[in-house]
Amino acid sequence: MLSRALVLVSASPRRADLLRQAGLVFTVRPSRVDETPLPGELPGDLAERLARLKAVALSPAGLPSLAIAADTVVAIRGEVLGKPSDLRDARRMLGLLSGRTHEVITAVALRTLPEEAISCERSLSRVSFAPMSAEEIDWYAGTGEGMDKAGAYALQGLGALFILSIEGSYTNVIGLPLERLYPHLRRHGLLRSSPRHGA
């Protein structure tokens, strides 16, 4: 089997933490793309398009590798919630999420080099928020925890205080569905050891 290096095409510390927790050795080489949604673009389509763009934007390093690019979209009632532009925007987003269930969609694009094969798949989770008072919204927004995150909250931080339930993948909500990634890592021999054999 061809020996490959693993490349994370993302500057997200949450995604890097998830890969480290899985015992993976990788390099981080983020790419920058225009993340503006297209007119009428559905949330899942947006996530997949951006993940593919990020994967393609990576400059080849000359070594056989598997590049992982991802994009996570938070949507409620058809509206995509990106990263808040300021505290007022963060409070607005939290007000929309309060007492409701929203969707978190992560698209993962995998690019094998030098073959230049690209595959992409999506994971969807439904997250239910407890009702939040105006004081709670002001307090949480003021912590700054969600200012660099889609939907203005962090599941793995103080935001967990307001989450009633998650239907679907937990790691998807953080930004990288490991259960979707696992078969690809195993196929390319990138896991140090595997609990499964054969197949």
C-alpha positions in Angstrom: 0.0 0.0 0.0 1.2 3.5 -0.9 2.4 5.3 2.2 0.6 8.7 2.5 1.0 11.8 4.7 -2.2 13.2 6.2 -2.9 16.9 5.6 -5.7 18.9 7.4 -6.8 21.7 5.1 -8.2 23.8 7.9 -7.0 26.3 10.5 -9.7 25.1 12.9 -8.2 24.1 16.3 -11.3 22.0 17.0 -10.8 19.8 13.9 -7.1 19.4 14.7 -8.0 18.4 18.3 -10.4 15.7 16.9 -7.7 14.2 14.7 -5.2 14.2 17.6 -7.7 12.5 19.8 -7.9 9.8 17.1 -4.1 9.3 17.4 -3.4 10.7 14.0 -0.2 12.4 12.9 -0.8 15.2 10.3 0.2 18.6 9.0 -2.0 21.7 8.9 -2.1 23.5 5.6 -5.3 25.7 5.5 -6.5 27.2 2.2 -8.6 30.3 1.8 -11.7 30.4 -0.4 -14.7 32.8 -0.8 -17.3 31.4 1.6 -20.2 33.6 0.3 -23.3 31.5 -0.3 -24.7 31.5 -3.9 -28.2 32.8 -4.4 -30.7 30.2 -3.3 -28.0 27.7 -2.3 -29.2 25.1 0.2 -27.1 24.7 3.4 -25.9 21.2 2.5 -24.9 22.2 -1.0 -23.0 25.2 0.4 -21.1 23.1 2.8 -20.1 20.6 0.1 -19.2 23.2 -2.4 -16.9 25.0 0.1 -15.3 21.8 1.3 -14.5 20.8 -2.3 -13.1 24.3 -3.1 -10.8 24.1 0.0 -9.5 20.7 -1.0 -8.8 21.8 -4.6 -7.1 25.1 -3.4 -4.4 23.1 -1.6 -1.1 23.3 -3.4 0.5 19.8 -3.9 3.5 19.3 -1.7 5.0 16.6 -3.9 4.4 13.7 -1.4 1.7 11.1 -1.6 -1.0 12.4 0.7 -4.6 12.4 1.8 -5.9 15.9 2.2 -8.9 16.5 4.5 -11.0 19.6 3.9 -14.2 20.4 5.7 -16.9 23.0 6.0 -19.6 23.2 8.7 -22.9 25.0 8.2 -25.4 25.8 10.9 -28.9 26.3 9.6 -32.3 27.0 11.1 -35.5 27.3 9.2 -33.5 27.5 6.0 -31.3 30.3 7.1 -27.6 29.7 7.2 -25.9 31.1 10.3 -22.2 31.8 9.7 -19.7 33.2 12.1 -21.1 36.3 13.9 -19.8 39.6 12.7 -20.1 41.2 16.1 -21.7 40.8 19.5 -25.1 42.1 18.3 -25.0 39.5 15.5 -24.1 36.7 18.0 -27.0 37.7 20.2 -29.3 37.6 17.2 -28.2 34.1 16.3 -28.5 32.8 19.8 -32.0 34.3 19.9 -32.9 32.3 16.8 -31.5 29.1 18.3 -33.1 29.5 21.7 -35.8 26.9 22.4 -35.5 25.5 18.9 -33.9 22.6 17.0 -31.4 23.5 14.2 -29.3 21.5 11.8 -25.5 21.2 11.6 -24.1 20.0 8.3 -20.5 19.2 7.8 -19.2 18.3 4.4 -15.8 16.5 4.2 -13.8 16.5 1.0 -11.0 14.0 0.6 -8.3 14.6 -2.0 -5.7 11.9 -2.7 -2.4 13.0 -4.1 -0.8 12.5 -6.6 -3.8 10.7 -8.1 -6.0 13.8 -7.8 -9.1 11.9 -6.8 -11.6 13.8 -4.8 -14.6 12.5 -2.9 -17.0 14.3 -0.7 -19.7 13.3 1.8 -22.0 15.1 4.3 -23.0 14.5 7.8 -26.1 16.0 9.4 -26.9 16.4 13.1 -29.9 18.1 14.8 -29.2 20.1 17.9 -31.9 21.2 20.3 -31.3 24.3 22.4 -33.0 25.0 25.7 -34.9 28.3 25.9 -32.5 31.1 26.8 -33.4 34.3 28.6 -32.2 37.6 27.3 -29.7 37.7 30.3 -28.4 34.3 29.3 -28.0 35.3 25.7 -26.1 38.5 26.7 -23.9 36.5 29.1 -23.0 33.8 26.7 -22.4 36.1 23.8 -20.2 38.2 26.1 -17.9 35.3 26.8 -16.7 35.6 23.3 -16.6 31.8 23.0 -18.8 31.6 19.9 -17.5 34.6 18.0 -15.4 32.5 15.6 -17.9 29.7 15.2 -20.9 29.1 12.9 -24.1 29.7 14.9 -22.2 31.7 17.6 -21.8 28.7 20.0 -19.4 26.0 20.9 -20.7 22.5 21.8 -17.4 21.6 23.5 -17.4 24.7 25.7 -19.9 26.7 27.7 -22.4 26.4 24.9 -23.0 22.8 26.2 -25.0 24.4 29.1 -27.8 25.2 26.7 -28.0 22.1 24.6 -30.8 19.7 25.4 -30.1 17.0 22.9 -28.1 16.0 19.8 -29.6 13.7 17.1 -26.7 12.4 15.1 -22.9 12.7 15.2 -21.4 14.6 18.1 -18.1 15.2 16.3 -20.0 16.5 13.3 -21.3 19.4 15.4 -17.7 20.2 16.5 -16.7 20.3 12.8 -15.4 16.9 11.6 -17.5 13.7 11.7 -14.9 11.1 12.7 -17.2 8.2 12.0 -17.4 9.2 8.4 -13.7 9.8 8.1 -12.7 6.5 9.8 -13.3 4.1 6.8 -11.1 6.4 4.6 -8.3 6.5 7.1 -8.4 2.8 7.5 -8.4 2.2 3.7 -5.4 4.4 3.2 -3.5 2.8 6.2 -3.3 6.1 8.2 -4.3 4.6 11.5 -1.6 3.3 13.8 -3.8 0.4 14.7 -7.3 -0.6 13.9 -9.9 -2.5 15.9 -11.2 -4.0 12.6 -9.5 -6.5 10.3 -10.3 -7.6 6.9 -12.9 -5.9 4.7 
